[in-house]
Each structure stands twice: as C-alpha cells, then as structure tokens.
Amino acid sequence: MATYLTFIGSRCHAYRLQVADENFARESLQLFTIGLWKLNGDGTHVLDGAGARVPTYTERDLFSFARVWTGFEQQARSKPRPIPLCP
C-alpha cells in the first residue's frame, strides 16, 4: 500500500525544501478514518449557517498529517532466526 499511496520515500520540508507528499495522508483521512464531511448522529451532513456542508479537516490539518508520514523507506527482509527453546 505504501508504494501505491506514495508515502515511501516522502521527505519533509526541512529535508528537501518541498512539502511532504499528501497522497497517503489525504487517502487515510478520506477513506479510512473521518471522511470528507462532518455528520450528525443520524448520518445527515452537518451544515453551516449558509447551508453548506462542513468539512472534517482543513488543508492545514492535511499538511500536518502528511508530515507524520515522512522518512519511511522499504527495508530489506530479515532472515528468520531460530528461537531457542527453554530447558
């Protein structure tokens, strides 16, 4: 999944002077956790004063969450070691 959603090899701003890759962060927020819109207990959308749907997160939230998913690299597989038996 990390390969397809591109958080492997993502770097933070301090490392390469670019913003972190937001792809995995955005998909995590939208698909796996809180979704796009705030919902009432009955499943209907929460609406603001103008009648527009209220988003669950802002671009600033997304930027901050993307920074968490930086610095991951694919590791080589380790060789299995025998487990010692207790006497």
PyMOL commands that set and color helices and strands:
alter all, ss='L'
color gray80, all
select helices_A, chain A and resi 13-16+23-33+59-68
alter helices_A, ss='H'
color red, helices_A
deselect
rebuild
show_as cartoon
